[in-house]
Amino acid sequence: MNTMRMVYILSVVCWIVSLIPAREIHAHGIDVYAYFEGDHLKGEGAYDDGSPAGGADIKVFDAQGKLLAATKTSSNGIFTLKQIPDSRPVKIEINDGGGHRAEFVLEESPTKEATGNIGNPVPEDRIAVDEEALVRLLRRELSPIRAELARLAGKRRIGISEVFGGLGWIVGLIGAAMWYKHAKPESPRSDQ
């Protein structure tokens, strides 16, 4: 068998292997996401396939590694810890007991609340708003957005299966190009 035929066969095999979905190549992992809502730390634990990590252990540590609190996720993967002061950064650790473990570090908020007068505030006598009710409403309405932002902040980076999949495509395309180049019939030369 000649060398070009071997390269072609290897390229086709690599290309076919790269078509296999990554989820079938590796075992599923676990992720945890969390955010502060007042003095509550709320979060969610889920597996890579999107299924909830129900009954998983949750531990919260401060920047020095001191355990602040512990709980378990509900059957739908949600957890809430009450009376946790927002002392970022905090590390949230999830462990389902079956070999799946992950961490999420909740860093200092880039949108730290500003204090003081900003611009030209409207005089208080012209506003009739129950501030506590407004804060509760905003927290409730922004809760899903905060959860999604926390989830996106903890997204996994490119893994080994993605790297091998990309390399398979590259080798496959090179093999196809080499096959095309050598499969073309050469035009006869005319001796003049």
C-alpha positions, 0 to 999 in steps of 0.5 A: 500500500502506498504512502498517499493511500495510508494518509488518505485512509487515516485522514478519513478515519480522523474526520469520521471520529471528529463527527462523533458528538463530544458528549458521547466521548467523555463522561458528564461533569457537574457545575455550580453557579451562585449569586447573592440576593440581599443576605441570601446566597442562591444558586444551582447545581447541574450536570453538563447535560443540563440535568439538575444535581439533586441532593448534592452537597454545597459548601461555601468558603470565604477568601481564607478558606474558612467554611461559612455554610453548608447545605444540599441542593433540592431535587431540582438542583437549587439551593439557598443559604440564608443569613450569609453576608456578601463577603466576596470573594467566596468559593462555592463547592459542589460534590454529588458524592459520585465522583463529580465535584466543581467549584465556583468563585463568586468575585467582587461585583463589577457593578458595586452599588454607588453611593452619594448624589448622582446628577440632579435627583428628583426631590423626595416630596415628588416621589411616593414609592415604598422603597422596600417594596421596590427593592423586593420587586427588583430583586425578584425580577432580576433574580433570573438574570443574575442566575444566568450571568453567574452560570455564564461566568462559570462556563467551561472552557475548551476541553480535550474532546474539542481539541481532538475534534478540531484536529480531526477536522484539520487532518481530514481536510488536509487528507481530502485536499491531498486526495483531490490533488493526486486523483486528478489525471495529469494532462499529457505533455506535448513535446515540442 
